[in-house]
């Protein structure tokens, strides 16, 4: 038996709001269980917040679907034996293990109650067919179902970094690391594709923050949700995952598309634009650090940007130079799968563009997940 992370998220800051504090709030997250286990532990992370967080209680139970409904009696988690505890600024803590029978295909329901005023700026936005969260006013951590009049679904995940399951030795985690492309659907579709192929000994752990770059980060609140750059976040996020052997890295497009010049946007100088060599050095850094952790690295090619609002031929050329290097490594050619090559540039294939000419459609994300599944399974044969 060993510990394997079955679900995870990176940490960043939420979109800026006039109100940054919440009180008397319940957060609830249903977590898909990919394989059986008999114990869990939870990692809580306050990596991006400058203030402590007082967590009044955390409970876990079992559900049957991606909803807020619990089907078993909640069990309280503790940290160093305490049911109420403090998560200091920038601190990450691991809960005490608890005995709980988890069955493949069901959902672990995690409920967190924040009684006192809490700085609620530390979080990450995640979407996909297996991803959903809820918040509710008042202490509803022990409610079998949240009150429909005082609760609402949310895609924001606060403080919850990893769920580890004590499970069989042949189970393992696959890490998906990146930006908004990865914080959206394809990692969920990867897990679904694996299961369709009968590969039920894998979990998929997402470590992604929308807007992040490899080489730069923002200091302003306007872009606070774009998080830390790769040299700050990579090791922190990836090293916390248990039982992983493989990582898929799909990162770097924001380094290319963000800089526009201070005449257009004071926060986005053209001096931020890297060379392809600088981006490749960043990807090599990821590979070096991942290999130190015993991970096999696959790089995902950067996706089409033709038609995006900052599109320019020099950005296209920069992206293509990075992709040329990626295609010489262990790689998953996402662009080749959903891109369309023409004399004007590489655009999305029909039905693959979400509409902004940067993010894929749901259909395209599903194709990305299936492609990643096929490449990984062929590699492991």
C-alpha positions in Angstrom: 0.0 0.0 0.0 1.1 3.6 -0.6 -0.1 7.2 -0.7 -1.3 8.4 -4.1 -2.8 11.9 -4.8 -6.1 11.4 -6.5 -7.0 15.1 -6.9 -5.1 18.4 -6.7 -4.9 22.0 -7.6 -2.4 24.8 -7.8 -2.7 27.9 -5.7 -3.1 31.5 -6.9 -5.3 34.5 -6.1 -8.9 35.1 -7.1 -10.1 37.8 -9.4 -10.0 41.1 -7.5 -13.2 42.1 -5.7 -14.0 45.1 -3.5 -14.7 42.7 -0.6 -11.8 40.4 0.2 -13.1 38.8 3.4 -15.8 36.2 4.1 -17.3 35.1 7.4 -19.6 32.2 8.4 -19.0 30.4 5.1 -19.1 26.7 4.1 -17.1 25.5 1.1 -17.9 22.0 -0.3 -16.1 20.1 -3.1 -17.0 16.7 -4.6 -13.9 14.8 -5.6 -14.0 11.9 -8.0 -12.5 8.7 -6.7 -10.6 6.9 -9.4 -9.6 3.8 -7.5 -10.2 2.1 -4.1 -8.5 3.0 -0.9 -8.9 2.9 2.9 -7.4 6.1 4.2 -7.2 9.7 3.2 -5.2 12.8 4.1 -5.6 16.3 2.8 -3.1 19.0 2.0 -4.2 22.6 2.7 -2.2 25.4 1.1 -2.1 29.2 1.8 0.8 29.7 -0.6 -0.4 33.0 -2.1 -2.0 34.8 0.9 -0.2 37.1 3.2 -2.6 36.5 6.2 -3.3 33.5 8.3 -6.5 31.5 7.8 -8.5 30.0 10.7 -10.3 26.9 9.7 -13.0 26.0 12.1 -13.7 22.5 10.8 -13.3 20.1 7.8 -15.5 17.1 7.3 -15.4 14.3 4.6 -18.1 12.0 3.5 -19.1 9.9 0.4 -21.4 10.9 -2.4 -22.7 9.2 -5.6 -22.3 12.1 -8.0 -20.7 15.5 -8.8 -23.1 17.3 -6.5 -23.3 18.7 -3.0 -25.2 15.7 -1.7 -23.7 13.4 1.0 -24.7 9.8 1.3 -22.7 8.8 4.4 -22.2 10.3 7.8 -19.5 13.0 7.8 -16.1 12.3 9.5 -14.1 15.2 10.9 -10.5 15.8 9.9 -7.8 16.9 12.3 -4.4 18.5 12.0 -2.0 17.4 14.7 -5.0 16.2 16.6 -6.9 19.5 16.5 -10.2 19.8 14.7 -9.8 23.6 14.6 -6.5 25.0 13.3 -4.7 27.9 11.7 -3.1 27.9 8.3 -0.4 30.6 8.5 0.5 32.9 5.6 2.2 31.0 2.8 2.0 27.8 4.8 1.1 24.3 3.6 -0.1 21.7 6.1 -1.1 18.0 5.9 -4.0 16.7 7.8 -3.8 13.6 10.0 -4.7 10.4 8.1 -8.2 9.1 8.8 -9.7 5.7 8.1 -12.5 5.8 5.4 -13.4 3.3 2.8 -13.3 4.9 -0.7 -14.7 3.1 -3.7 -13.8 3.6 -7.3 -16.3 5.7 -9.2 -17.9 7.4 -6.2 -17.1 10.9 -4.8 -15.3 12.2 -1.7 -17.3 15.2 -0.4 -15.0 17.7 1.4 -16.8 20.4 3.5 -14.8 23.2 5.1 -16.3 25.8 7.5 -14.8 29.2 7.9 -16.4 30.8 11.0 -14.3 33.9 11.5 -13.4 36.6 9.0 -11.2 35.0 6.4 -9.1 36.6 3.6 -10.6 34.7 0.7 -8.3 35.8 -2.0 -6.3 32.6 -2.2 -7.9 30.3 -4.8 -7.8 29.0 -8.3 -10.5 28.7 -11.0 -11.0 25.1 -12.4 -13.6 23.7 -14.8 -14.2 20.4 -16.5 -16.7 17.5 -16.5 -15.3 16.2 -13.2 -14.8 19.6 -11.5 -17.3 21.5 -9.4 -17.5 23.3 -6.1 -20.1 25.0 -3.9 -20.3 27.7 -1.2 -23.0 28.2 1.3 -23.8 30.8 3.9 -23.7 29.6 7.5 -22.3 26.4 9.0 -23.6 23.7 6.7 -20.5 21.5 6.9 -22.6 18.7 8.5 -25.6 19.1 6.2 -26.3 16.1 4.0 -27.3 18.6 1.2 -26.7 22.3 1.2 -29.7 24.6 1.5 -30.7 25.6 -2.0 -31.7 29.1 -0.9 -28.3 29.9 0.7 -25.8 28.0 -1.5 -24.5 28.3 -5.0 -22.0 26.4 -7.3 -18.6 27.8 -7.9 -15.6 26.9 -10.0 -13.2 28.5 -7.5 -11.2 26.2 -5.2 -9.9 27.8 -2.0 -7.0 26.4 0.1 -7.6 22.8 -0.9 -4.4 21.6 -2.6 -4.3 17.7 -2.6 -6.3 14.7 -1.7 -4.2 11.7 -1.0 -5.5 8.1 -0.8 -3.8 5.1 0.8 -4.2 2.6 -1.9 -2.7 -0.4 -3.8 0.9 -0.3 -5.0 0.1 -0.3 -8.7 -2.0 2.8 -8.6 -0.3 6.1 -9.7 -0.9 9.8 -10.4 -0.4 11.7 -13.6 0.3 15.4 -13.1 -1.0 18.0 -15.6 0.9 21.3 -15.2 0.1 24.6 -17.0 -2.1 27.7 -17.4 -5.7 28.3 -18.4 -5.6 25.6 -21.1 -4.9 23.1 -18.3 -7.1 24.7 -15.7 -10.0 24.0 -18.1 -11.3 20.6 -19.3 -8.6 18.4 -20.9 -7.2 16.8 -17.7 -10.7 15.7 -16.8 -11.1 14.3 -20.3 -7.8 12.5 -19.9 -9.0 10.7 -16.8 -12.3 9.8 -18.5 -10.4 8.5 -21.6 -8.1 6.4 -19.4 -11.1 4.8 -17.7 -12.8 4.2 -21.1 -9.7 2.2 -22.1 -9.9 0.2 -18.8 -6.9 2.0 -17.2 -8.4 2.4 -13.8 -5.2 2.5 -11.8 -4.5 6.2 -12.7 -5.5 9.5 -11.1 -5.0 12.8 -12.9 -3.8 15.7 -10.7 -4.2 19.2 -12.2 -1.7 21.9 -11.2 -2.7 24.9 -13.3 -3.3 28.6 -13.0 -5.0 30.7 -15.6 -2.7 33.5 -17.0 0.5 32.2 -15.6 3.8 32.5 -17.5 7.1 30.7 -17.3 9.3 33.7 -16.9 7.2 36.6 -15.5 4.5 37.4 -13.0 2.4 40.5 -12.2 2.6 42.6 -9.0 -0.7 44.5 -9.6 -4.1 43.4 -8.3 -5.5 43.8 -11.9 -3.7 40.6 -12.8 -3.3 39.0 -9.4 -5.2 35.9 -10.5 -2.5 35.2 -13.0 -0.3 33.9 -10.2 3.3 33.1 -9.8 5.7 32.5 -12.6 7.1 29.0 -13.2 10.3 29.4 -11.3 8.3 30.3 -8.2 5.4 27.8 -8.5 6.6 24.6 -10.2 8.5 22.8 -7.4 6.0 24.0 -4.8 3.1 22.5 -6.7 4.6 19.4 -8.2 6.6 18.2 -5.2 3.4 18.0 -3.1 1.9 15.2 -5.2 2.2 11.7 -3.9 2.6 8.5 -6.0 3.2 10.3 -9.4 5.5 8.9 -12.1 4.5 11.1 -15.1 4.0 14.8 -15.7 2.5 16.6 -18.7 3.7 20.2 -19.1 1.7 22.5 -21.3 2.9 26.0 -20.5 4.4 29.2 -22.1 1.7 30.7 -24.4 1.0 33.6 -22.0 4.7 34.6 -22.2 4.1 35.1 -25.9 0.7 36.7 -26.0 0.8 39.0 -23.0 3.3 41.8 -23.8 1.8 44.5 -25.8 3.7 47.7 -24.8 3.0 50.2 -22.1 1.2 52.5 -24.5 -1.5 49.9 -24.7 -1.3 48.4 -21.2 1.0 49.8 -18.5 1.3 46.4 -16.9 2.4 44.6 -20.1 5.7 46.1 -21.4 7.2 44.6 -24.6 10.4 44.1 -22.5 8.5 41.1 -21.0 8.5 39.3 -24.4 11.0 36.5 -24.2 13.1 34.8 -26.9 12.4 31.2 -27.8 15.7 30.3 -26.2 14.6 31.8 -22.9 11.2 29.9 -23.0 13.0 26.7 -23.8 15.4 27.2 -20.9 12.3 27.6 -18.7 10.9 24.3 -20.0 14.3 22.7 -19.4 14.2 23.9 -15.8 10.8 22.2 -15.4 12.3 19.0 -16.8 15.3 19.1 -14.6 13.2 19.7 -11.4 10.7 17.0 -12.4 13.4 14.4 -13.0 14.8 15.2 -9.5 11.3 14.1 -8.2 11.5 10.9 -10.2 9.0 12.0 -12.9 9.0 11.3 -16.5 8.3 14.4 -18.5 6.0 14.9 -21.5 5.6 18.4 -23.0 2.4 19.5 -24.7 2.8 21.7 -27.8 1.5 25.2 -27.5 -1.9 25.7 -29.2 -2.9 28.0 -32.1 -3.2 31.7 -31.5 -4.2 32.9 -35.0 -7.0 35.4 -34.6 -6.3 36.1 -30.9 -6.5 39.8 -30.1 -2.7 40.3 -29.7 -1.9 38.0 -32.6 1.1 39.0 -34.7 3.5 37.1 -37.0 6.4 37.5 -34.6 4.3 35.8 -31.9 3.4 33.0 -34.3 7.1 32.5 -35.2 8.1 32.5 -31.5 5.4 29.9 -30.7 6.5 27.7 -33.6 10.1 27.9 -32.6 9.2 26.6 -29.1 7.0 23.9 -30.6 9.8 22.8 -32.9 11.9 22.1 -29.8 9.0 20.4 -27.9 8.5 18.0 -30.8 12.1 16.8 -30.4 11.3 15.8 -26.8 8.8 13.3 -25.2 5.7 15.2 -26.4 2.0 15.3 -27.0 1.2 17.2 -30.1 -1.9 19.0 -29.0 -1.5 21.7 -31.7 -1.1 19.0 -34.4 -4.4 17.3 -33.2 -6.7 20.4 -33.1 -4.8 22.9 -35.3 -5.2 23.6 -39.0 -2.1 24.6 -41.0 -2.4 27.2 -43.7 -0.3 29.9 -45.4 -1.6 32.6 -43.0 -0.8 30.7 -39.8 -2.0 27.8 -37.6 -5.6 28.2 -36.5 -8.1 25.9 -34.8 -9.8 23.2 -36.8 -13.6 23.5 -37.2 -15.5 23.0 -33.9 -12.2 23.3 -32.0 -12.2 27.0 -31.2 -14.0 28.3 -28.1 -14.5 31.6 -29.9 -11.6 33.6 -28.6 -9.0 32.0 -30.9 -6.9 30.9 -27.9 -8.9 28.5 -25.7 -10.2 25.2 -27.2 -13.8 24.2 -27.4 -15.3 21.4 -25.2 -15.0 19.2 -28.2 -11.3 20.1 -28.7 -10.5 19.5 -25.0 -12.0 16.1 -25.3 -9.8 15.4 -28.3 -6.7 16.6 -26.3 -7.6 14.3 -23.4 -8.0 11.3 -25.8 -4.7 12.1 -27.5 -2.8 12.4 -24.2 -4.3 9.1 -23.1 -3.2 7.4 -26.3 0.3 8.7 -26.2 0.8 7.8 -22.5 -0.7 4.3 -22.9 1.5 3.6 -26.0 4.5 4.8 -24.1 3.8 2.5 -21.1 3.4 -0.6 -23.2 
